[in-house]
């Protein structure tokens, strides 16, 4: 695969999606690639997840489900690419298709909505807004908890919703980006440690952890660099806290962008959280203020926007460099 082309594809997809997002009219009419993948995973879950109590059998069934999901995602992309016209038009259409795998604009809108809800209507409205982007119990959150949850979600989803799919597009083109998105969606749907999915979702969870190893570190790097351009943010603290605290997080990946965000903004993130009435213990990221505010969400969004712009610029420069060598 031509690296100059895939780097340009990543740059073009990031630039296009940052401006256009995924139009709601299209979503209402045909859905979104993630919803299509999700429908396939739900179908496979119903047919293959027998919950017999045999862990080995459950893991095997989950691995088969993951394999089918990946093959369908990759196969669909290969078929679509074969049907696209050659030349500039085909490249532009591929860029638009790749942009659907990214979530820059949508993530910004969802997190900004939490800040607006807290500022305009108070904590109850903030809880309702944050419930759409986090899995924890919103009823257990006060205003500072809602703000922290929104910032943590922004950091984590920057990694797996923006940086990771762009990286896989840059390395492996549209099929690579689709394969990553399929694996990440499988993890979000079945990669849980509940009795229903502990065995069946094992392959999805472990595979997603492996895929996100490079992107999580890269997302922390983008945030550290972005802190140079955001008033009041500290690039030195972002790097120090990321290197110190990321490995303490219960996730092998989420801690990197969360710790970098915490250090840059002088906040304390993560820590114990409540999911379905159960408190899940986790390490704290950072050593700053625990009482986050809607203003901190705004600061985190500014850092996020700069980090996104840095990523786009880097891919533009890389693509131009490889094209110039061709």
FENTA-V391065 format. One record per backbone hydrogen bond with DSSP energy under -1.0 kcal/mol. NH is the residue of the N-H (numbers start at 1). CO is the residue of the C=O. Records with the same first field share a line. If there is no record, write none. Layout:
BEGIN
NH->CO / CO
END
This chain:
BEGIN
6->2
7->3
8->4
9->5
10->6
11->7
12->8
13->9
14->10
15->11
16->12
17->13
18->14
20->16
21->17
27->23
28->24
29->25
30->26
31->27
36->32
37->33
38->34
39->35
40->36
41->37
42->38
43->39
44->40
45->41
46->42
47->43
48->44
49->45
50->48
58->54
59->55
60->56
61->57
62->58
63->59
64->60
65->61
66->62
67->63
68->64
69->65
70->66
71->67
72->68
73->69
74->70
75->71
76->72
77->73
78->74
79->75
80->76
81->77
82->78
83->79
84->80
91->87
92->88
93->89
94->90
95->91
96->92
97->93
98->94
99->95
100->97
101->98
102->99
103->161
107->103
108->104
109->105
110->106
111->107
112->108
113->109
115->111
116->112
117->113
118->114
119->115
120->116
121->117
126->122
127->123
128->124
129->125
130->126
131->127
132->129
133->130
134->130
137->274
140->137
141->138
146->142
147->143
148->144
149->145
150->146
151->147
152->148
153->149
154->150
155->151
156->152
157->153
158->154
159->155
160->156
161->157
163->158
164->159
166->162
167->163
168->164
169->165
170->166
171->167
172->168
173->169
177->173
178->174
179->175
180->176
181->177
182->178
183->179
184->180
185->181
186->182
187->183
188->184
189->185
190->186
191->187
192->190
198->194
201->197
202->199
205->201
206->202
207->203
208->204
209->205
210->206
211->207
212->208
213->210
216->212
217->213
218->214
219->215
220->216
221->217
222->218
223->219
224->220
225->221
226->222
227->223
228->225
229->226
233->230
234->264
238->234
239->235
240->236
241->237
242->238
243->239
244->240
245->241
246->242
248->245
249->246
256->253
258->254
259->255
260->256
261->257
262->258
263->259
264->260
265->261
266->262
267->262
268->289
269->285
271->283
273->280
275->278
278->275
280->273
285->269
288->267
289->266
292->290
297->293
298->294
299->295
300->296
301->297
302->298
303->299
304->300
305->301
306->302
307->303
308->304
309->305
310->306
311->307
312->308
313->309
314->310
315->311
316->312
317->313
318->314
319->315
320->316
321->317
322->318
323->319
324->320
325->321
326->322
END
